[in-house]
């Protein structure tokens, strides 16, 4: 086995197992902070099986509304395929300003926005721009899987606040305040939440924003599901709950609200100094968001939004049915989610959700996502997405309910 002079690279003559060693040496050690996604693990296995029903998908199952598609096509045909300004297409920035000021009675300007390649880039810019050794970030557990790895890559530390299905996965603001310390740099909120569908009430968001402002702690709020709300809830964005924007940043996108996940257009809302700094960073990541897709976003904001109401009404119908079916399923403890298109019921204490979900997939053909994907204390949860047809939901639970009755972990907990 020949090894080249550069000890970080093994020659082509190396044995296959040595190529794994090469990978370990080649990459920045910070890459080890990125876990193998539990979502990808389940979906990859599902792709190898026949007759799988997915209650796992985290994207709308509706088609993009026609007027948005037409705007995208028109932009392409009109030659709108060059770069925009780094902050975003001016017409989209203006549309966002009107949209937010109308919704929250605010006085934002175009300089308070940065258009990004999906909300994911916005979160990436904010968290990697903030994280550093010794800095601590408070998050809920479970919460969206993106946050913790990005923070840990840069040497930041995570302080997780566990939530429970019995409490609807609500975040206790007293526990958040008690967790704030001298090293706390930021609090990350996600409401409506992935994976739980939880919507934090206004008093919770106001309390956290107020206490964070007193201590000079940043609040980053992931609000990509901000229109997928049920039970006539008025969304309590940090933009309407904080006294000002000095320590606040909100991230959102077109992906969920307007069924545009593949068009990859999101944005950050923050004070002008933050946006100026992020624009500089943005130039060294994706440079600008997709230009024709930004024109599609203009159409989404300025056009008929009844399509959103129609989608939310259908999600609500599915939500109620899924909650009813979860209640009928042995071993699952559920609750009524208030937003997004997820519910995360819990299994009996001591059940390994990851192994249980994989066995469920292989034996019933129903794919859900285990809770350990979303947090260290969430191993006993299962994320169920109802972004699928009612027929799929009914068929999935017709398989799950009798299967669950026969599982020893479930029978032993009764």
C-alpha positions in Angstrom: 0.0 0.0 0.0 1.7 3.2 -1.2 1.2 6.4 0.7 2.1 9.8 -0.8 4.3 12.4 0.9 1.3 14.5 1.9 0.1 12.6 4.9 -3.3 14.2 4.6 -3.9 12.6 1.2 -3.6 8.9 0.4 -2.6 7.8 -3.1 -4.9 6.1 -5.5 -3.2 2.8 -4.7 -4.7 2.9 -1.2 -7.1 0.2 -0.1 -10.8 1.2 0.1 -10.8 1.3 3.9 -8.0 3.8 3.8 -10.0 6.2 1.8 -12.3 6.6 4.8 -9.2 7.6 6.9 -8.2 10.1 4.2 -11.6 11.7 4.5 -11.2 12.0 8.3 -7.9 13.7 7.8 -8.8 15.8 4.8 -11.8 17.7 6.2 -11.8 20.4 8.8 -12.5 18.8 12.2 -15.5 21.2 12.5 -17.3 19.1 9.9 -17.7 16.4 12.5 -20.3 18.6 14.1 -22.6 17.9 11.2 -24.6 14.7 12.0 -26.1 12.3 9.5 -29.6 13.5 9.1 -32.3 11.3 10.6 -34.6 12.4 7.8 -32.1 11.3 5.2 -31.6 8.0 7.0 -35.3 7.2 6.9 -36.0 8.4 3.4 -33.0 6.6 2.0 -34.2 3.3 3.6 -37.7 4.0 2.3 -36.4 4.3 -1.2 -35.3 0.7 -1.1 -38.8 -0.6 -0.1 -42.0 -1.0 -2.0 -45.4 0.5 -1.2 -44.2 3.1 1.3 -46.5 5.8 2.6 -44.6 9.0 3.6 -45.7 10.8 6.7 -42.2 12.2 6.7 -42.0 14.9 4.1 -41.4 18.5 5.2 -42.6 20.3 2.2 -46.1 21.2 0.8 -47.8 18.6 -1.3 -49.7 21.3 -3.2 -48.5 22.6 -6.5 -47.2 26.2 -6.8 -50.1 28.5 -7.6 -50.5 29.3 -11.3 -49.9 33.1 -11.1 -46.6 32.5 -9.4 -45.5 30.0 -12.0 -46.5 32.4 -14.8 -44.4 35.2 -13.2 -41.4 32.8 -13.1 -41.8 31.8 -16.7 -42.3 35.4 -17.8 -39.1 36.5 -16.0 -37.2 33.8 -17.9 -38.7 34.8 -21.2 -38.0 38.5 -20.5 -34.3 37.7 -20.0 -34.4 38.3 -16.3 -31.5 35.8 -15.7 -28.7 38.0 -14.6 -27.6 38.9 -11.1 -29.7 41.2 -8.9 -28.4 43.6 -6.3 -26.8 41.7 -3.5 -29.6 42.6 -1.1 -32.1 41.3 -3.5 -34.3 42.3 -6.4 -35.5 45.9 -5.7 -39.0 45.1 -6.6 -39.1 42.2 -4.2 -37.6 44.3 -1.4 -40.3 46.9 -1.9 -43.0 44.2 -1.9 -41.6 42.7 1.3 -41.6 46.1 2.9 -45.3 46.7 2.1 -46.2 43.1 3.1 -44.6 43.4 6.5 -45.7 46.9 7.3 -49.2 46.0 6.4 -49.2 42.9 8.5 -47.4 44.2 11.6 -48.2 47.9 11.4 -44.4 48.5 11.3 -42.2 51.1 9.7 -39.6 48.8 8.0 -37.7 50.0 5.0 -36.1 48.1 2.2 -32.8 48.4 4.1 -34.3 46.0 6.8 -34.3 43.1 4.3 -31.9 40.7 2.8 -33.1 38.2 0.2 -31.4 34.9 0.5 -31.3 31.5 -1.2 -34.1 30.1 0.9 -34.5 30.6 4.6 -31.8 28.0 5.1 -29.1 30.5 3.9 -30.6 33.2 6.1 -30.2 30.9 9.1 -26.8 29.9 8.0 -25.6 33.5 7.7 -27.0 34.5 11.1 -25.8 31.5 13.1 -22.4 31.1 11.6 -21.9 34.8 11.8 -22.6 34.8 15.5 -21.2 31.5 16.7 -17.8 31.4 18.3 -16.0 29.5 21.1 -17.5 30.3 24.5 -20.7 31.7 23.1 -23.9 29.9 24.3 -27.1 29.5 22.3 -30.5 28.6 23.9 -32.8 26.4 21.8 -35.9 24.3 22.4 -35.6 20.5 22.3 -36.9 19.2 20.0 -36.4 21.9 17.3 -35.3 22.1 13.7 -32.2 20.1 13.0 -30.2 22.9 11.3 -29.4 25.1 14.3 -27.2 23.1 16.6 -24.7 21.7 14.1 -24.0 25.2 12.6 -23.4 26.6 16.0 -21.1 23.7 17.1 -19.1 23.9 13.9 -17.9 27.3 15.0 -17.2 26.3 18.6 -20.4 27.6 20.1 -22.3 25.7 22.8 -25.9 24.7 23.0 -28.2 24.9 26.0 -31.4 23.0 25.2 -34.7 23.5 26.9 -36.7 20.3 26.7 -40.4 20.4 25.9 -43.0 17.6 26.2 -45.9 16.3 24.1 -48.2 16.4 27.1 -47.7 20.1 27.2 -48.1 20.6 23.5 -44.3 21.2 23.3 -44.8 24.7 24.6 -41.6 26.5 25.5 -41.7 27.6 29.2 -40.4 31.2 29.2 -39.4 31.0 32.8 -37.0 28.2 32.0 -35.6 30.2 29.1 -35.0 33.2 31.3 -33.4 30.9 34.0 -31.1 29.5 31.3 -29.7 32.9 30.4 -26.3 33.5 31.7 -23.1 35.5 31.2 -22.1 33.5 28.1 -25.5 33.4 26.5 -25.2 35.1 23.1 -28.5 34.3 21.4 -31.9 32.5 21.7 -33.3 30.7 18.7 -37.0 30.5 18.4 -39.0 28.4 15.8 -42.7 29.1 15.8 -44.7 27.5 14.3 -42.3 24.8 15.1 -40.7 22.0 13.1 -41.1 19.2 14.3 -44.0 19.9 16.7 -46.4 22.3 15.0 -46.3 24.3 18.2 -47.1 28.1 18.1 -45.7 30.1 21.0 -48.3 32.5 22.5 -47.7 36.2 22.3 -46.9 36.5 26.0 -44.1 33.9 25.7 -42.5 35.6 22.8 -42.8 39.1 24.4 -41.3 37.9 27.7 -38.4 36.2 26.0 -37.7 39.3 23.7 -37.9 41.7 26.7 -35.6 39.6 28.9 -33.2 39.1 26.1 -33.1 42.9 25.4 -32.3 43.6 29.0 -29.3 41.3 28.9 -28.0 42.2 25.4 -28.9 38.8 24.1 -29.8 38.3 20.4 -33.1 36.6 19.4 -33.2 34.8 16.1 -36.7 33.7 15.0 -37.3 31.1 12.3 -40.7 32.0 11.0 -41.0 30.0 7.8 -44.4 28.6 8.7 -45.8 32.0 9.8 -49.0 31.7 7.6 -49.7 28.0 8.4 -51.8 28.8 11.4 -55.0 27.2 12.8 -57.8 28.1 15.2 -57.8 31.8 14.1 -54.4 32.4 15.8 -52.8 35.8 15.1 -49.2 35.1 14.5 -47.0 36.6 17.3 -43.8 37.4 15.3 -40.8 38.7 17.2 -41.2 41.7 14.9 -44.5 42.6 16.7 -43.4 41.4 20.1 -40.1 43.2 20.6 -39.7 46.9 21.4 -37.4 47.4 18.5 -35.1 45.6 16.1 -31.8 46.2 18.0 -31.3 42.5 19.0 -33.9 40.8 16.8 -33.7 38.9 13.5 -36.5 37.1 11.7 -36.1 34.6 8.9 -38.8 33.5 6.5 -39.4 32.3 3.0 -41.9 31.6 0.2 -41.3 27.8 0.5 -44.1 26.8 2.9 -46.7 29.6 2.6 -46.8 29.6 -1.2 -45.7 26.0 -2.0 -42.4 27.2 -3.6 -39.8 25.1 -1.8 -37.7 24.4 -4.9 -37.5 28.0 -6.0 -35.3 28.8 -3.0 -36.1 32.3 -2.0 -36.1 33.5 1.6 -35.2 36.6 3.5 -33.9 38.0 6.7 -35.5 40.9 8.5 -33.3 42.8 10.9 -31.9 46.3 11.8 -30.0 48.0 9.1 -26.6 47.5 10.6 -27.2 43.7 10.8 -28.4 43.6 7.2 -25.3 45.5 6.0 -23.1 43.0 7.7 -25.0 40.0 6.4 -25.0 41.5 2.8 -21.2 41.4 2.9 -21.2 37.8 4.2 -23.9 36.8 1.6 -21.7 37.9 -1.2 -19.2 35.2 -0.2 -21.9 32.4 0.0 -24.5 32.4 -2.7 -23.9 36.0 -3.9 -27.6 36.5 -4.8 -30.8 34.5 -4.8 -32.3 33.1 -8.0 -33.4 36.0 -10.1 -36.5 34.6 -11.9 -37.6 33.0 -8.6 -37.4 36.5 -7.0 -39.8 37.8 -9.6 -42.1 34.8 -8.7 -41.9 36.0 -5.2 -43.1 39.5 -6.2 -46.1 37.8 -7.8 -46.8 35.8 -4.6 -46.8 38.9 -2.4 -48.7 41.2 -4.8 -51.1 38.6 -6.3 -54.2 36.8 -5.1 -53.5 35.1 -1.7 -56.7 33.0 -1.6 -54.5 30.1 -2.6 -52.8 30.3 0.9 -56.2 30.2 2.6 -57.2 27.2 0.6 -54.0 25.3 1.5 -54.4 26.2 5.2 -58.0 25.0 5.3 -56.9 21.6 3.9 -54.0 21.3 6.3 -56.5 22.0 9.1 -58.8 19.3 7.9 -55.9 16.8 7.9 -54.6 18.0 11.2 -57.8 17.2 13.0 -58.0 13.8 11.4 -54.3 13.0 12.3 -54.8 14.0 15.9 -57.9 11.8 16.1 -56.0 8.9 14.6 -53.0 9.4 17.0 -55.4 9.2 19.9 -56.6 5.8 18.6 -53.1 4.5 18.2 -51.8 2.5 21.1 -48.6 3.8 22.7 -48.8 7.4 21.3 -49.4 10.4 23.4 -50.5 13.3 21.2 -51.8 16.9 21.4 -53.3 19.5 19.1 -50.7 21.3 17.1 -51.5 24.9 16.2 -49.4 25.5 13.0 -47.2 24.1 10.3 -48.1 20.6 9.1 -46.5 18.4 11.8 -47.4 16.7 15.1 -44.8 15.0 17.3 -46.5 12.5 19.6 -44.4 10.6 22.2 -43.8 6.9 22.7 -43.8 5.3 26.1 -40.9 6.1 28.4 -37.8 4.1 27.5 -38.7 3.3 23.9 -36.0 4.1 21.4 -37.8 6.2 18.7 -35.0 5.8 16.1 -35.1 2.0 16.2 -38.8 1.9 16.6 -39.4 4.2 13.5 -37.0 2.1 11.4 -38.8 -1.1 12.3 -42.1 0.5 11.7 -41.0 1.5 8.2 -39.7 -1.9 7.4 -42.7 -3.8 8.7 -45.6 -1.5 7.7 -44.2 0.7 5.0 -45.1 3.8 6.9 -42.3 6.4 7.1 -42.1 8.9 9.9 -39.1 10.7 11.4 -37.7 9.8 14.8 -37.4 12.5 17.4 -33.6 12.2 17.9 -33.3 14.0 14.6 -34.5 17.1 16.3 -32.9 17.0 19.7 -30.9 15.1 22.3 -33.9 14.7 24.7 -36.4 13.9 22.0 -35.5 10.3 21.3 -39.0 9.1 22.3 -40.9 11.2 19.8 -42.1 10.5 16.2 -42.6 13.4 13.8 -45.6 12.9 11.7 -46.2 15.2 8.7 -49.7 15.6 7.3 -48.4 17.3 4.2 -49.9 14.4 2.2 -53.3 13.4 1.0 -56.1 12.3 3.3 -56.2 8.9 1.5 -52.5 8.4 2.4 -53.2 9.4 6.0 -56.0 7.0 6.3 -54.1 4.1 4.8 -51.0 4.8 6.9 -52.9 4.6 10.2 -54.9 1.6 9.0 -51.4 -0.1 9.0 -50.0 1.5 12.1 -52.8 1.0 14.6 -52.9 -2.9 14.4 -49.1 -3.0 14.2 -48.7 -0.9 17.3 -51.0 -3.1 19.3 -48.7 -6.0 18.8 -45.4 -4.3 19.7 -43.9 -5.6 23.0 -42.7 -2.1 24.0 -46.3 -0.8 23.7 -48.0 -3.8 25.4 -45.5 -3.6 28.3 -46.3 0.1 28.8 -50.1 -0.4 29.1 
